């Protein structure tokens, strides 16, 4: 089924965000013109923060810009429409310059940044005309941050759901940097910093701008370190799970190897040895009964059986030395594995496995890849049939594993 084009929905969200800001800009055009000089430093600081993003969700190329303290201070100090325009203009994304972000997505990002700041500031100014000078400035900072964050989550959640096809709940669960505890603590501290910076800006604007810059960089480093620790922890758990899986596979391989060696010894070596035992008993009876003439007929059979057992045993040992996969190498080993899986599964396995000549290390790698691919297909794809092709040509070895199962979307992998 073809994926729906998300651009019309993103345009609709962008227009919904821009409409109230544009209307209020026309209403307060005189105020905006008179404050242009004061608005420029705010735009520069927010733009700087947007050039230092943190990756939130690599699969969707979603980033987080640590400009929150600056925006909180701006929502408390500036008029709602002014902080909205500043956020819209300063919402730079480095991916825009390299062409990685389309115009539609860039417009949506800027629109929702401006709208979120507008809502947060509007709530604060609705309660107190001058929030930065209010005795409840800290509570207003927390409230404006909460409004900004909720609005951002809703808009980004809707946009990513439409663009990537993920559920809204799944998108919301990924909109954080680092651990939940680090996010909560950092956001609370940013609300405190935003309130302090707003008061400082009211008292001494030049020094406040330097403080705004310092806190922006500090906040980014805090979340960057938290994200690094979270990524390291995830990588450690992933490697630990991989080691456990490898240990289980090694145990299974050893068990399978012992079973195969036992089967080879039984089928190829034990039967000639049993014949040697029988012929030795016949020779013993010949000697006991004095049938010396029959010794000339029975003794060659004894020697033939002994030679056959010795030759078979040497070949088996040689095969084990040449290949880590047992007698015959990759082709027979893969064939035995596929037959074993076919016996235990209702899925039909169609194999076209040819003999290939590669070094033992590469044999083992190809075997493990084929085994993992077939096992995953049988376990997760809900397939009715699986096809396995192994062949060799002058260019190299080709291994193909395919099925008629449900498949998956590679972009949905975190």
C-alpha positions as CSV (number, residue, x, y, z in Angstrom):
1,X,0.0,0.0,0.0
2,X,1.4,3.4,-1.0
3,X,2.3,5.8,1.8
4,X,0.1,8.9,1.9
5,X,1.8,12.2,1.0
6,X,2.3,14.1,4.3
7,X,2.9,17.5,2.7
8,X,-0.7,18.7,2.6
9,X,-1.1,17.9,6.3
10,X,2.2,19.7,7.1
11,X,1.0,22.7,5.2
12,X,-2.2,22.7,7.1
13,X,-0.4,22.6,10.4
14,X,1.9,25.3,9.3
15,X,-1.0,27.6,8.3
16,X,-2.8,26.9,11.6
17,X,0.3,28.0,13.5
18,X,1.1,31.0,11.3
19,X,-2.5,32.4,11.2
20,X,-2.8,33.8,14.8
21,X,0.8,35.0,14.8
22,X,0.4,36.8,11.4
23,X,-2.8,38.4,12.6
24,X,-1.3,39.6,15.9
25,X,1.7,40.9,14.0
26,X,-0.5,43.2,11.9
27,X,-2.3,44.4,15.0
28,X,0.9,45.2,16.9
29,X,3.0,46.3,13.9
30,X,3.9,49.7,15.6
31,X,5.2,47.9,18.7
32,X,7.3,45.5,16.6
33,X,8.9,48.4,14.6
34,X,9.8,50.3,17.8
35,X,11.5,47.2,19.4
36,X,13.4,45.9,16.4
37,X,16.8,46.8,17.9
38,X,16.0,45.0,21.1
39,X,14.7,42.0,19.3
40,X,17.8,41.4,17.2
41,X,20.0,40.0,20.1
42,X,17.2,37.6,21.1
43,X,17.1,36.3,17.5
44,X,20.8,35.9,17.4
45,X,20.9,33.9,20.6
46,X,18.1,31.6,19.6
47,X,19.7,31.1,16.2
48,X,23.0,30.2,17.8
49,X,21.2,27.6,20.0
50,X,19.6,26.1,16.9
51,X,23.0,25.6,15.3
52,X,24.0,23.4,18.2
53,X,21.2,20.7,18.1
54,X,21.1,17.4,19.9
55,X,19.8,14.2,18.1
56,X,16.6,12.9,19.6
57,X,15.6,10.2,17.1
58,X,18.1,9.3,14.5
59,X,15.7,7.2,12.4
60,X,13.6,10.3,11.7
61,X,16.5,12.8,11.9
62,X,14.6,14.6,14.6
63,X,16.8,17.1,16.6
64,X,16.4,19.1,19.8
65,X,17.6,22.6,20.1
66,X,18.7,23.7,23.6
67,X,17.3,27.2,23.3
68,X,14.7,26.7,26.1
69,X,16.2,29.1,28.7
70,X,16.4,31.9,26.2
71,X,12.8,31.3,25.0
72,X,11.5,31.2,28.6
73,X,13.1,34.6,29.3
74,X,11.8,35.9,26.0
75,X,8.3,34.7,26.8
76,X,8.4,36.6,30.1
77,X,10.0,39.8,28.8
78,X,8.8,40.3,25.3
79,X,5.3,40.7,23.9
80,X,3.8,37.3,22.8
81,X,3.9,38.3,19.1
82,X,7.5,39.5,19.4
83,X,8.8,36.2,20.9
84,X,6.8,34.4,18.2
85,X,8.4,36.3,15.4
86,X,11.9,36.0,17.0
87,X,11.4,32.2,17.3
88,X,10.1,31.9,13.7
89,X,13.0,33.9,12.2
90,X,15.7,32.4,14.4
91,X,14.6,28.7,13.9
92,X,17.6,27.8,11.7
93,X,18.3,24.2,10.9
94,X,21.7,23.3,9.4
95,X,19.9,20.6,7.3
96,X,18.2,23.4,5.5
97,X,21.5,24.7,4.2
98,X,22.5,21.2,2.9
99,X,19.1,20.5,1.4
100,X,18.4,17.6,3.7
101,X,15.1,19.3,4.9
102,X,12.5,20.2,2.4
103,X,10.9,23.6,2.2
104,X,7.6,22.2,3.6
105,X,9.3,20.7,6.7
106,X,11.4,23.8,7.2
107,X,8.3,26.0,7.1
108,X,6.5,23.7,9.6
109,X,9.5,23.7,12.0
110,X,9.6,27.5,12.0
111,X,5.9,27.8,12.3
112,X,5.5,25.5,15.2
113,X,8.5,27.1,17.0
114,X,6.9,30.5,16.7
115,X,3.4,29.3,17.7
116,X,4.7,27.4,20.7
117,X,6.5,30.4,22.0
118,X,3.5,32.6,21.3
119,X,1.2,30.3,23.3
120,X,3.6,30.1,26.3
121,X,4.0,33.9,26.4
122,X,0.3,34.5,25.9
123,X,-0.6,32.4,28.9
124,X,2.0,34.3,31.1
125,X,0.9,37.7,29.9
126,X,-2.8,36.8,30.4
127,X,-2.1,36.3,34.1
128,X,0.2,39.2,34.6
129,X,0.8,42.1,32.1
130,X,4.5,42.2,33.0
131,X,5.5,38.6,34.0
132,X,9.2,39.3,34.4
133,X,8.4,41.9,37.1
134,X,5.9,39.8,38.9
135,X,6.4,38.2,42.3
136,X,5.3,34.9,40.7
137,X,7.8,35.0,37.9
138,X,9.1,31.5,38.7
139,X,5.6,30.0,38.6
140,X,5.0,31.8,35.3
141,X,8.2,30.5,33.9
142,X,7.2,26.9,34.7
143,X,3.7,27.5,33.3
144,X,5.0,29.0,30.1
145,X,7.5,26.2,29.7
146,X,4.8,23.6,30.2
147,X,2.6,25.2,27.6
148,X,5.5,25.4,25.1
149,X,6.5,21.8,25.7
150,X,2.9,20.4,25.4
151,X,2.3,22.4,22.3
152,X,5.6,21.2,20.8
153,X,4.9,17.6,21.6
154,X,1.4,17.7,20.0
155,X,2.5,19.4,16.8
156,X,5.7,17.4,16.3
157,X,3.8,14.2,17.2
158,X,1.2,14.9,14.6
159,X,3.8,15.9,11.9
160,X,6.1,12.9,12.4
161,X,3.1,10.5,12.6
162,X,1.9,11.8,9.2
163,X,5.4,11.8,7.7
164,X,6.7,8.5,9.0
165,X,3.5,6.5,9.7
166,X,4.3,5.9,13.3
167,X,1.6,6.0,15.9
168,X,1.2,9.3,17.8
169,X,2.0,7.6,21.2
170,X,5.2,6.1,19.8
171,X,6.4,9.5,18.5
172,X,5.7,11.2,21.9
173,X,7.7,8.5,23.7
174,X,10.7,9.4,21.6
175,X,10.6,13.2,22.1
176,X,13.2,13.4,24.8
177,X,17.0,13.6,25.2
178,X,18.7,11.4,27.8
179,X,16.7,9.8,30.6
180,X,13.3,10.9,31.8
181,X,14.8,12.0,35.2
182,X,17.5,14.1,33.4
183,X,14.8,15.7,31.2
184,X,12.6,16.7,34.2
185,X,15.4,18.1,36.3
186,X,16.9,19.9,33.3
187,X,13.6,21.5,32.3
188,X,12.9,22.6,35.9
189,X,16.3,24.2,36.1
190,X,15.8,25.9,32.8
191,X,12.5,27.3,34.1
192,X,14.4,28.7,37.1
193,X,17.2,30.1,34.8
194,X,14.6,31.6,32.5
195,X,12.9,33.4,35.4
196,X,16.3,34.6,36.7
197,X,17.4,35.8,33.2
198,X,14.1,37.6,32.7
199,X,14.6,39.5,35.9
200,X,18.2,40.2,35.0
201,X,17.3,41.4,31.6
202,X,14.8,43.8,33.1
203,X,17.5,45.2,35.4
204,X,20.6,45.1,33.2
205,X,20.2,44.1,29.5
206,X,23.8,43.9,28.3
207,X,24.9,41.5,31.1
208,X,21.7,39.5,30.8
209,X,22.5,38.7,27.1
210,X,25.9,37.2,28.2
211,X,24.1,35.2,30.8
212,X,21.6,34.0,28.3
213,X,24.4,32.8,26.0
214,X,26.2,31.0,28.9
215,X,23.1,29.2,30.1
216,X,22.2,28.1,26.5
217,X,25.6,26.5,26.1
218,X,25.6,25.0,29.6
219,X,22.1,23.5,29.1
220,X,23.2,21.9,25.8
221,X,26.3,20.3,27.4
222,X,24.2,18.9,30.3
223,X,21.8,17.2,27.9
224,X,24.6,16.1,25.6
225,X,26.3,14.3,28.4
226,X,23.0,12.7,29.5
227,X,22.3,11.6,26.0
228,X,25.9,10.1,25.7
229,X,25.3,8.1,28.9
230,X,22.0,6.8,27.7
231,X,23.5,5.8,24.3
232,X,26.4,4.1,26.1
233,X,24.0,2.2,28.3
234,X,22.0,1.1,25.3
235,X,25.1,0.0,23.4
236,X,26.3,-1.9,26.5
237,X,23.0,-3.7,26.8
238,X,22.9,-4.4,23.1
239,X,26.4,-5.9,23.2
240,X,25.6,-7.9,26.3
241,X,22.5,-9.4,24.6
242,X,24.6,-10.1,21.5
243,X,27.2,-12.0,23.6
244,X,24.5,-14.0,25.3
245,X,23.0,-14.9,21.9
246,X,26.4,-15.9,20.6
247,X,27.0,-18.0,23.7
248,X,23.7,-19.8,23.1
249,X,24.6,-20.3,19.4
250,X,28.0,-21.7,20.3
251,X,26.3,-24.1,22.7
252,X,23.8,-25.1,19.9
253,X,26.6,-25.5,17.4
254,X,28.6,-27.7,19.7
255,X,25.6,-29.9,20.4
256,X,24.9,-30.1,16.6
257,X,28.6,-30.8,15.9
258,X,28.6,-33.7,18.4
259,X,25.4,-35.1,16.9
260,X,26.8,-34.9,13.4
261,X,30.2,-36.5,14.4
262,X,28.3,-39.3,16.2
263,X,26.2,-39.8,13.0
264,X,29.2,-39.9,10.8
265,X,31.0,-42.4,13.1
266,X,28.0,-44.6,13.2
267,X,27.3,-44.6,9.5
268,X,30.8,-44.5,8.1
269,X,33.1,-46.0,10.6
270,X,31.1,-48.3,12.9
271,X,29.8,-50.5,10.1
272,X,33.3,-51.4,8.7
273,X,34.5,-52.0,12.3
274,X,31.5,-54.3,12.9
275,X,32.4,-56.2,9.8
276,X,36.0,-56.5,11.0
277,X,34.7,-57.9,14.3
278,X,32.5,-60.5,12.4
279,X,35.4,-61.5,10.2
280,X,37.7,-61.9,13.2
281,X,35.1,-64.2,14.8
282,X,34.9,-66.2,11.5
283,X,38.7,-66.6,11.5
284,X,38.6,-67.7,15.1
285,X,36.1,-70.4,14.2
286,X,38.2,-71.4,11.2
287,X,41.2,-71.9,13.4
288,X,39.2,-73.7,16.1
289,X,37.7,-76.2,13.6
290,X,40.9,-76.6,11.6
291,X,39.5,-75.1,8.4
292,X,42.8,-73.6,7.4
293,X,42.0,-73.5,3.7
294,X,39.1,-71.1,4.3
295,X,41.5,-68.7,6.0
296,X,42.7,-67.6,2.6
297,X,39.2,-66.5,1.7
298,X,38.2,-64.9,5.0
299,X,41.4,-63.1,5.8
300,X,41.3,-60.7,2.8
301,X,37.7,-59.7,3.8
302,X,39.0,-58.9,7.3
303,X,41.9,-56.8,5.9
304,X,39.5,-55.0,3.5
305,X,37.1,-54.1,6.3
306,X,40.0,-52.8,8.4
307,X,41.3,-50.7,5.6
308,X,37.8,-49.3,4.9
309,X,37.3,-48.3,8.5
310,X,40.8,-46.7,8.7
311,X,40.3,-44.8,5.4
312,X,36.9,-43.6,6.4
313,X,38.1,-42.4,9.8
314,X,41.0,-40.6,8.2
315,X,38.7,-38.8,5.8
316,X,36.3,-37.8,8.6
317,X,39.2,-36.4,10.6
318,X,40.6,-34.6,7.6
319,X,37.2,-33.0,6.8
320,X,36.9,-31.8,10.4
321,X,40.3,-30.2,10.2
322,X,39.6,-28.5,6.8
323,X,36.2,-27.1,7.7
324,X,34.6,-25.8,11.0
325,X,31.2,-27.0,9.6
326,X,32.1,-30.7,9.6
327,X,32.3,-33.2,6.8
328,X,31.7,-31.8,3.3
329,X,32.0,-28.1,4.3
330,X,29.4,-25.4,3.7
331,X,27.0,-27.0,1.2
332,X,26.3,-30.2,3.1
333,X,26.2,-28.4,6.4
334,X,23.7,-25.8,5.2
335,X,21.6,-28.6,3.6
336,X,21.5,-30.5,6.9
337,X,20.4,-27.3,8.7
338,X,17.6,-26.5,6.2
339,X,16.3,-30.1,6.4
340,X,16.3,-29.9,10.2
341,X,14.4,-26.6,10.2
342,X,11.9,-28.0,7.6
343,X,11.1,-30.9,9.9
344,X,10.3,-28.6,12.8
345,X,8.4,-25.9,10.9
346,X,5.1,-25.8,9.0
347,X,6.8,-23.4,6.6
348,X,8.0,-24.9,3.3
349,X,11.8,-24.4,2.7
350,X,12.9,-24.5,-0.9
351,X,16.7,-24.8,-1.1
352,X,19.0,-24.6,-4.1
353,X,22.4,-25.2,-2.4
354,X,25.4,-25.8,-4.6
355,X,28.9,-26.8,-3.5
356,X,31.2,-23.8,-3.1
357,X,34.9,-23.6,-2.5
358,X,35.9,-20.9,-0.1
359,X,38.3,-20.7,2.9
360,X,37.0,-22.2,6.2
361,X,36.6,-18.8,7.9
362,X,34.3,-17.5,5.1
363,X,32.4,-20.8,5.1
364,X,31.5,-20.3,8.8
365,X,30.5,-16.6,8.2
366,X,28.2,-17.6,5.3
367,X,26.7,-20.4,7.2
368,X,25.9,-18.2,10.2
369,X,24.4,-15.5,8.0
370,X,22.2,-18.0,6.3
371,X,21.2,-19.6,9.6
372,X,20.3,-16.3,11.2
373,X,18.3,-15.2,8.1
374,X,16.3,-18.4,7.9
375,X,15.6,-18.5,11.6
376,X,14.4,-14.9,11.5
377,X,12.1,-15.6,8.5
378,X,10.6,-18.6,10.3
379,X,10.2,-16.8,13.6
380,X,9.0,-13.4,12.6
381,X,7.8,-13.1,9.0
382,X,4.7,-15.4,9.2
383,X,5.9,-16.8,5.8
384,X,4.4,-19.8,4.1
385,X,7.5,-20.4,2.1
386,X,11.2,-19.6,2.4
387,X,13.7,-19.8,-0.5
388,X,17.5,-20.3,0.0
389,X,20.0,-20.0,-2.8
390,X,23.7,-20.7,-2.5
391,X,25.9,-20.7,-5.6
392,X,29.3,-19.7,-6.7
393,X,30.4,-18.0,-9.9
394,X,33.6,-16.3,-11.1
395,X,32.7,-13.1,-9.3
396,X,32.2,-14.8,-5.9
397,X,29.7,-16.6,-3.7
398,X,26.0,-15.6,-3.8
399,X,23.7,-16.3,-0.8
400,X,20.0,-15.3,-1.1
401,X,17.3,-15.8,1.5
402,X,13.8,-14.6,0.8
403,X,10.3,-15.3,2.0
404,X,6.7,-14.4,1.3
405,X,6.0,-13.0,4.7
406,X,4.7,-9.7,6.0
407,X,8.1,-7.8,5.8
408,X,8.8,-4.6,7.6
409,X,9.6,-0.9,7.1
410,X,13.4,-0.3,7.5
411,X,12.8,3.3,8.5
412,X,10.8,2.1,11.6
413,X,13.9,0.7,13.2
414,X,15.1,3.0,16.0
